[in-house]
């Protein structure tokens, strides 16, 4: 199987990276409005409803702006550490409990066909 990476947005105004391995389609961060991210995905031939989930690296606004909208509109599970959930909850709106996935810093996990290596890097 091949792994695909496609940066949709990168920079201080917003970040989003599409990653695919096998049947697993992951969006890493959603730092633009949900509508813009859905449009960017469509440009590469991926419908937002095809995503397996959304992984949030940290709670800065350029990484979370579209998280709530995408989760609610497309029923996407959102993966984030407890600290990230606490830091973004009041900024992204309600994410239904059924879509919230808490990951542990430093513990790897699988999302479908994709293994995600987790590690913590101190940041400001």
PEKAJO-V764115 format. One record per residue. N is the residue number from 1. RES is the residue in one small letter. D_CENTER is the distance of its C-alpha to the mean C-alpha in Angstrom with 2 decimals. Layout:
<<N | RES | D_CENTER> <N | RES | D_CENTER>>
This chain:
<<1 | x | 22.08> <2 | x | 20.41> <3 | x | 16.96> <4 | x | 15.54> <5 | x | 13.47> <6 | x | 13.34> <7 | x | 12.41> <8 | x | 12.04> <9 | x | 12.56> <10 | x | 13.69> <11 | x | 15.77> <12 | x | 16.63> <13 | x | 16.19> <14 | x | 12.45> <15 | x | 9.92> <16 | x | 7.56> <17 | x | 8.15> <18 | x | 8.75> <19 | x | 10.08> <20 | x | 12.61> <21 | x | 15.17> <22 | x | 17.67> <23 | x | 16.47> <24 | x | 12.90> <25 | x | 10.37> <26 | x | 6.83> <27 | x | 4.38> <28 | x | 3.83> <29 | x | 3.97> <30 | x | 5.74> <31 | x | 9.16> <32 | x | 11.41> <33 | x | 12.69> <34 | x | 11.21> <35 | x | 14.42> <36 | x | 14.22> <37 | x | 10.87> <38 | x | 12.47> <39 | x | 15.57> <40 | x | 14.20> <41 | x | 12.83> <42 | x | 16.30> <43 | x | 18.01> <44 | x | 16.91> <45 | x | 17.92> <46 | x | 14.76> <47 | x | 14.66> <48 | x | 11.52> <49 | x | 13.16> <50 | x | 13.24> <51 | x | 9.58> <52 | x | 9.75> <53 | x | 6.48> <54 | x | 2.80> <55 | x | 3.24> <56 | x | 4.60> <57 | x | 7.69> <58 | x | 10.00> <59 | x | 11.18> <60 | x | 12.82> <61 | x | 12.91> <62 | x | 12.04> <63 | x | 8.45> <64 | x | 8.19> <65 | x | 10.71> <66 | x | 9.16> <67 | x | 6.94> <68 | x | 10.24> <69 | x | 11.67> <70 | x | 9.17> <71 | x | 9.23> <72 | x | 12.97> <73 | x | 13.96> <74 | x | 12.55> <75 | x | 12.57> <76 | x | 9.06> <77 | x | 8.74> <78 | x | 6.37> <79 | x | 6.97> <80 | x | 8.44> <81 | x | 12.02> <82 | x | 14.79> <83 | x | 15.39> <84 | x | 11.98> <85 | x | 12.37> <86 | x | 15.86> <87 | x | 15.12> <88 | x | 12.77> <89 | x | 14.42> <90 | x | 17.10> <91 | x | 15.05> <92 | x | 12.59> <93 | x | 15.22> <94 | x | 15.60> <95 | x | 12.97> <96 | x | 15.37> <97 | x | 16.19> <98 | x | 15.84> <99 | x | 12.06> <100 | x | 11.61> <101 | x | 11.24> <102 | x | 12.65> <103 | x | 12.60> <104 | x | 15.57> <105 | x | 15.81> <106 | x | 17.77> <107 | x | 17.42> <108 | x | 16.04> <109 | x | 14.65> <110 | x | 14.34> <111 | x | 11.92> <112 | x | 14.51> <113 | x | 16.18> <114 | x | 13.83> <115 | x | 14.72> <116 | x | 12.39> <117 | x | 14.68> <118 | x | 14.05> <119 | x | 16.14> <120 | x | 16.76> <121 | x | 17.81> <122 | x | 19.65> <123 | x | 18.60> <124 | x | 20.21>>
